[in-house]
Amino acid sequence: MGEPLFELSNVGPGKWNAGVGGDVSNVAVAAARQGTRSTMLTQLGDDDFAAEIRNSWAAEGVNDAYVRTLVGAETGMYFITHDAGEHKFEYRRSGSAASQVRPEDLSEGVFDNAAIVHLSGISQAISASARATTDKAIAIAKKKGVKVSYDPNLRLKLWPLEEARKVILDTVRKVDIFLPGLDDARILTGIEEPVDIVRFFADLGAPIIALTMGDRGVLAANDGDMRFISSPKVDAVDATGAGDCFDGAFLSQLINEYSVFDAAAYAATAAAISIQGHGAAKSIPNREAVLALQEQCRGEIWTAPEI
């Protein structure tokens, strides 16, 4: 549940690739490409960009039955450019249809057929009504016994740090699966070392944590058992959406009853493949590609000793 965005990615002078992005949409696509049933819950505008997003989801097998069209509203969009190997984002999302979602738009039965509900800190930042809707989504999921997954996706252009820190840390106390990136986690906690960061979040109550650390791999924890998972070494082209790819692949494997640590190894492989192509969703691999790279890397050390 969250905000999908239309994407334009610069791939050379005067050359732009169109696509679909937005963190939660990327997660839904990543899960679907691993063979997991995936559904989006959001609002889109009544413009051509919304139609492109719906067409993309249909092609991916992502269910859009819970996506409302808000007449007169615009669908958010963003642009990706690259400078010295770093990707930069510019957004056009103020007042987007997704930001106008309200708690009353969620029915009590909305998650009846869900195994996991995935949420984002971006939804809490784009508007007060979207934040309140996120809170209601957590309450409904907990009442129904549905697991809640959460990626803070800290965006300080959307809200001040102190507000973000309070809301995000309060949310961590309510969720079942917490999926932060290392840079965000350091800013939120003021803690430098990954092991200490994971212990901090575990103390807040999150039973499952996967701290992604880029090419350094993942530090995963499950009810106090903490392990380091390495990542395949690849030549990065565009890291846009790598964390989202990890999230979707990770959650899909939890649903497939992988252990937390095997799911993290699988998801780290998927994310490594994704950064070898342009765009947030276009570069997300399918299950066959992930398994093939895992087989290729079978001789490597994937899981370090317990910490």
N, C-alpha and C positions, 0 to 999 in steps of 0.2 A: 504494500500500500504506500503510495507516495506520488511524486511528480515525474511523469515522463516528459522528455524534451526532444524537439527536432534538432538534429545535429548537422553542422557544416564543418568539415575537417579540412584544413589546408594541407595539401599533399605536394605542393610545388608552386612556383610563381604563377599566380592567376588560376590555379587549379584547386577546386574544392570538391570533396566527396560528401554527398548527402547521406544521412543515416538517422537512426533513432537512438537516443541516449536517455539520460536521467538515471540516477543510481539504481532505483528499485526496478525500473524497466530492464536495465542490464542484468540485474539479479534474476528476474523472471526468465529472460532469454537464456541465460547461462544454465539455469536449472532445466529448462525445456530441452536444451541441446544435449543434456545428459540423460534424457529419456524420462524426466520427471514431469508429472502434470503440474502446470503452472498457470496461475490466474492473476490478472492485474485488477486492483481496485483503485479507481481514481476518477478524475474529471478531465475532459478535454474540451477545447473550444469547438466552435462550429466552422472551422476554417480548413483549408486544404492541408495544412500541416497535420492536423488531427487525423484526416483521412489517410495520410501516408503512414502515420504511426499505427493506426488500426490495421492497415494492409500488411505492415511489417510483422505485427503480432500474429496475424492470421497465417502468414507464411512460416512463422516459427512454431506454431501450435500453441501459442499463449492465449488463453481464454480471456475475452474482453467483455463477458456478459455482465460484469459488475462495473463497467466503465460508463459513466454518464456523460452526455453531451450538454454543455452549459451554453445555451443560446446567447449570443452577443459577447461571449468571452473569447480570449485568445489563448492559443496553445503556446507554452513557453518554448524558447529555442536558445541554442548556444553555439559559439564558434570556437574551434580549436586551432591554435597556431603554435609554431615550434620555434624555439630560439636556443641555440647552443645545447641542443639535446634535451631541453626542458619543454614540456607542453604547457601552454597558457590557455585560459578560458575567458571568454567574454559572453555574458548572459543577457538575454532579453526575456525576462520572466516576471516583471512586476505586474501584479494583478492577474496573473495567469489563472486559467480555469481551475487548475489543481490547487492553487493557493486559496480558492474560495470554498473548498470543501468544508462541511459543517458536521458537528457530532450527530445531529438529527438525521443526516444522510446515511448513517450506519444502522441497520436493523439488528436485532438481537440474534437472528439466525444467520448472519452473513458469513460466519466462519464454521458453520456446522460440518462442512465436509473437508475442512483444512487440517493438515498435520502440523504445519508451521505457518505462522504469520510473520512476515519480515517487514521491519519498519526502519526508518532512517531519521537521523537528527536533522536532516535538511527539511523534512516535513514539519518539524517543530520550529524551524527558523523562518519559514517563508510567510507565515501569518499566524495570528492568534487562534483563528478558527481551525487551521490545519493542526496546530499543536493540541488543541482541545480534542480534535478528532482522533489524533494519535493516542491520547490518554484513554479515550473511550474504547478504541480498538484493543488496547492492552487489557482493559477491564473485561471486555466481552470475551477475549481469548482465554483469560485466566478462569473466568466463570465456566467456560466450556471445556476446560482441560486441554486447550490447544497451546502448544509451545510458542513462545514469542522470541524471535530473533531480532537483533538490533545492531546496526552499524551507526556510530555517531556522526561519521562524515562531516567533521567540523569545518564550517565555512564562515570565517570571521568577517567576510564582507556582508553576511546576512544578519549577524547579530553580535553584540559585544561579548567578549570572552567570559566575563563574570556571570552574565545571564546564561550563556551556553553551558558553562561548567555546572551551574546549579541544576539546570534542567536535565542535562545528560547524565550526571551522576545520580540524580533522583530516579531516572529511568533505568539505569543499570540495576538498581535495587529490585526492580520488578520483573526483569526479563530472565529467560532461560538460557539464551545463547547470545554472547556478546562478541562482536567482531570488529574491533578497532584496528586502525593502522598505527604504526609506531609513532609517526610524527604527531598525529592527533593526540595520541595517548600521553606523550610527553608534555604537550601544551596543557592538556586537561588536568594532569596530576602534578606537574612540576617534578616528576621523577625521571631519572635518566636511564637506569638499567632496566632492560626488558623483564627480567625475572621479578624485580621489585614491582614493576608496573602490573604484571599479571597477578601477583599476590595482593596488591592493593584492590584490584577489581574483584578478585575472589572474595576478599573480606567484605565487600559491599553486598555479596550474595549471589553473584552470577555463577551458576554451576559449571557452564561450559564457556570457555574463552579461547579465542584464536587470535593472537596478536600477530598481524602480518608485518613483515620487516623487509619488503622488497626482495632484492636478490640474496639477502641474508637468511631468507626462509621464514618460518612461522614458529612461534612459541605457543603451544596449545596446552590447555589445562582442562581436566575433567574431575570435579569434586576433589581437588587437592593434588591429583596426580598430574605433574607438569613435565612436558617433553619438548625438545627442540626438533623441528622437522626441517630438513634442508630443502632447497629449491633447485631444480635443474638450471645450469648455467647456459644462458642464451644471449644472442645479440639483440638488444632492445631497439625497437623502431618507434613505438608509441605506447606509453604506459597508461594511456587514458582508459579508465574502466577496469584496470587489472584487479583492484580490490573488489569490485562488483562481481567480476568473473569468479574470483575466489569464493565470495559469499554464496553465489548460486550453486557452484560446484560442490562446495562444502555441505550446504543444506541438502542438496539432492542425495548425497551419499549417506548422510545421517538418516534420511528417509529410507534409503536402501539398507539400513541397519549396519553400515560400516561403523567401526569404533571411531571415536573422536579423532584419534591420531591417524588412522588410515584415511579418514575423510580429509584431514588436513593435508596429508601427503598427496592425495588425489587432487585436491583443490590447488595446491601449490604448483603442481604440474600443469593444470589447466591455465592458471594465471601466467605461467612462464610462456606458454604457447601464445597466449593472447597479446603479449607485448611485442610480438614479432610482426604485427600488422597494424594498419591505421584504423582509427575509429574505436568507439567504445564497445559496440555490439558486433560489428562485422567480423572482428578478429577472434571472437569467443569460439573455442574449439568444441567439437562434438565428442561424445564418449569414446568413439573409436580412436580418435587422434590422441586423446589423453592416455588411454591404455597402451597405445603403441609407444608413446614416449616413456611411459613407466617401464615397459618391457625393455626398451633400449637402454635405460639407465639402471637396470636391475642390479648390475654389479657395483653400483655406487652405494655409499652409506647414506640412507635416507633418514633414519631416526637415530639421533644421538642417545647416549645413556640418559636415564631419568635424572632430572635436576633436583 
